[in-house]
Amino acid sequence: MLRKTVCFFGFFGLILCLWMCKSLPDLNAFVTTPSPSDNAMDSAKIALGKALFFDTRLSLDNTINCASCHKPGLAFTDGKKTSTGINGQKTERNSPSLLNAAFLPTVMFDAHLKTLELQVIVPIQESTEMGHNMRTLIPILRSVPEYQKAAEEIYGRDFDAWVLTRSIAAFERSLLSMSSPYDHFMNGDSSALTKKERAGYKIFSEKLYCTECHVPPNFTNYEARNNGLYMDYGSDKGRFRIKQDSSQMGHFKVPSLRNVEYTAPYMHDGSFASLEQVIDHYAKGGAGHQLQDPLIQPFTLTKKEREALVSFLMTLTDLSFAARL
């Protein structure tokens, strides 16, 4: 059997207990998970991917694993401005949530990788993250009896890069989070949201322009946009660095707002510690970068409206995935 892995952090066990005590049905059971033709979902494949996800052998010095930057207890983020790789090195960007990754048409903040399978390779070989080399790593993992046996049984081949990337991607696609109070409200349960939360939803969807970029139900449009975070983006100019297209300076993929309660700090570089700071940024109309999305315009909210807006954002929390880990 594959090695069992557990990654619950302090308060997370309490959150899980409280969730499981609720009588609300798990709407995730009714969600159809998309998968590519060459990597159909399979329970054994997901189990192998899960074991690999938590295996520190994926890093050059055996100190970190995928869960080091994508912690289940923080909705698969890590709570840091930027993540920490081997030898204490810092990554360039904030760690995004992996929940609902199955629906991503592109991966990474630059929105340039087409599949999760391709994404798996990036942190493994990135020098500031896991710092490994696939040519060196694959023989190490192939020598693990459980991994080699699983590769033969699931894929009919020796453990290789194909097995590694398909398995971890399959596990990531299994991480659904679509059973929040908001989802229950939209599914017909009028009691799922309080009056204040419903008022916040109206502000979010009608008074402001939030839904132009954070489109329900996934609360993202998956596009790379310049949100006017800076006048000068410094060394990280976003999607510009992919093809050196000057029209894409400062463009970063719009993140989902699902589980935003647990994914602070915010922005591609973790520059905002709270949702209140995020609201302040958009309320002033951004920093005014020349390529800033024209949708971003100043607005004014009363204290009561701000509180209602934040209350609504909290209704996008769904940690029921923990029961399936």
FENCOR-V417050 format. One record per run of one state. SS is the DSSP state (H for helix, E for strand, L for the rest). FROM is the first residue (numbers start at 1). TO is the last residue. Records with the same first field share a line. If there is no record, write none. Layout:
BEGIN
SS: FROM-TO ; FROM-TO
END
This chain:
BEGIN
L: 1-10 ; 21-26 ; 31-42 ; 54-55 ; 59-65 ; 70-70 ; 75-76 ; 78-83 ; 85-85 ; 89-89 ; 91-100 ; 104-106 ; 108-112 ; 114-115 ; 126-133 ; 143-144 ; 156-160 ; 174-180 ; 187-189 ; 193-194 ; 208-209 ; 214-223 ; 226-237 ; 239-239 ; 244-245 ; 249-250 ; 254-259 ; 263-265 ; 267-271 ; 273-274 ; 284-302 ; 315-319 ; 325-325
H: 11-20 ; 27-30 ; 43-53 ; 56-58 ; 66-69 ; 72-74 ; 86-88 ; 101-103 ; 116-125 ; 134-142 ; 145-155 ; 161-173 ; 181-186 ; 190-192 ; 195-207 ; 210-213 ; 240-243 ; 246-248 ; 260-262 ; 275-283 ; 303-314 ; 320-324
E: 71-71 ; 77-77 ; 84-84 ; 90-90 ; 107-107 ; 113-113 ; 224-225 ; 238-238 ; 251-253 ; 266-266 ; 272-272
END
